[in-house]
Amino acid sequence: MNLKTYLEQVATEMRKVNWPKRSELISNTIITLVATAVLSLFIFGADRVIGAMLDFIYG
């Protein structure tokens, strides 16, 4: 397969893609950011608790 054929096939497939609406994209981005923040806070909290427990045990 040469480069021209490959690029034509890529262009054909890209026309088939179902792109999200702007509002849907913004909504999904906000959900992702909130979920990332919540998970980060959970991991931070768990790390602090485990660190405090280890300091108590070995301190």
trRosetta pair geometry for C-beta under 8 A, 3 or more apart (Angstrom, degrees):
i j d omega theta_ij theta_ji phi_ij phi_ji
1 5 5.1 -121 -165 85 85 128
1 6 5.6 101 142 -61 115 91
2 5 5.3 94 58 12 72 103
2 6 7.0 -134 102 -6 37 94
3 6 5.6 -58 -148 37 32 114
3 7 6.2 28 158 -16 68 107
4 7 6.0 -58 -148 38 28 107
4 8 6.4 30 154 -19 63 107
5 8 5.7 -55 -149 36 31 113
5 9 6.4 29 154 -17 65 107
6 9 5.8 -59 -151 37 29 109
6 10 6.4 31 151 -20 65 106
7 10 5.4 -49 -145 35 35 115
7 11 6.4 37 155 -20 65 103
8 11 5.8 -53 -149 36 31 111
8 12 6.4 33 151 -20 64 105
9 12 5.6 -50 -146 35 34 114
9 13 6.4 31 155 -15 65 106
10 13 5.9 -58 -148 39 30 108
10 14 6.2 32 154 -23 65 108
11 14 5.7 -53 -144 34 30 113
11 15 6.8 34 155 -22 61 101
12 15 6.1 -55 -160 28 31 111
12 16 7.2 26 146 -18 61 106
13 16 5.6 -58 -158 32 41 114
13 17 7.2 58 145 -41 66 90
14 17 5.6 -29 -158 -2 43 119
20 24 4.3 -125 -179 93 108 120
20 25 4.7 139 100 -60 123 84
20 28 7.1 -41 -177 8 169 139
21 24 4.5 90 56 8 82 107
21 25 6.9 -148 91 -8 40 87
22 25 5.7 -56 -148 36 31 112
22 26 6.3 28 156 -17 66 106
23 26 5.8 -53 -146 37 32 110
23 27 6.2 34 154 -20 65 108
24 27 5.7 -54 -145 38 29 113
24 28 6.2 26 158 -15 64 108
25 28 6.0 -57 -145 40 27 107
25 29 6.2 29 154 -21 63 109
26 29 5.6 -56 -147 36 29 113
26 30 6.4 30 155 -19 64 105
27 30 5.9 -55 -150 34 29 110
27 31 6.5 29 153 -18 63 106
28 31 5.6 -51 -146 37 34 114
28 32 6.3 36 154 -21 65 106
29 32 5.7 -55 -149 36 31 112
29 33 6.4 29 154 -18 65 106
30 33 5.8 -55 -146 37 31 109
30 34 6.2 29 157 -17 66 107
31 34 5.9 -57 -146 39 28 108
31 35 6.2 26 157 -17 64 110
32 35 5.9 -57 -144 40 27 109
32 36 6.2 29 156 -20 63 108
33 36 5.7 -55 -147 37 29 112
33 37 6.3 29 155 -19 64 106
34 37 5.7 -55 -148 36 31 111
34 38 6.3 30 155 -18 66 106
35 38 5.8 -53 -144 37 31 110
35 39 6.2 28 157 -15 65 109
36 39 5.9 -57 -145 40 28 109
36 40 6.1 30 155 -21 64 109
37 40 5.7 -56 -146 37 28 113
37 41 6.3 28 156 -18 64 106
38 41 5.9 -56 -149 37 29 110
38 42 6.4 31 152 -20 63 106
39 42 5.6 -52 -148 35 33 114
39 43 6.4 30 155 -16 66 105
40 43 5.9 -55 -147 38 30 107
40 44 6.2 32 153 -20 65 108
41 44 5.5 -52 -144 38 31 114
41 45 6.2 32 156 -19 65 107
42 45 5.8 -57 -147 38 28 110
42 46 6.2 26 156 -18 64 108
43 46 5.7 -53 -143 38 30 111
43 47 6.2 34 155 -22 64 107
44 47 5.8 -57 -151 35 28 112
44 48 6.5 26 153 -18 64 106
45 48 5.7 -55 -148 36 32 110
45 49 6.3 29 155 -17 66 106
46 49 5.8 -54 -146 38 31 110
46 50 6.1 27 157 -15 66 109
47 50 6.0 -56 -142 41 27 107
47 51 6.0 30 156 -21 63 110
48 51 5.7 -55 -145 38 27 113
48 52 6.3 28 156 -20 64 106
49 52 5.8 -54 -148 35 29 110
49 53 6.4 29 153 -18 64 106
50 53 5.6 -53 -148 37 32 112
50 54 6.3 30 154 -17 65 106
51 54 5.8 -56 -147 38 30 108
51 55 6.3 32 153 -19 65 105
52 55 5.6 -52 -147 36 32 113
52 56 6.4 35 152 -21 64 105
53 56 5.6 -54 -151 35 31 114
53 57 6.3 27 153 -16 66 107
54 57 5.6 -54 -142 40 33 109
54 58 5.8 -6 170 16 70 112
55 58 6.7 -71 -128 57 21 82
55 59 4.5 47 169 -64 63 118
56 59 5.8 -19 -102 9 14 124
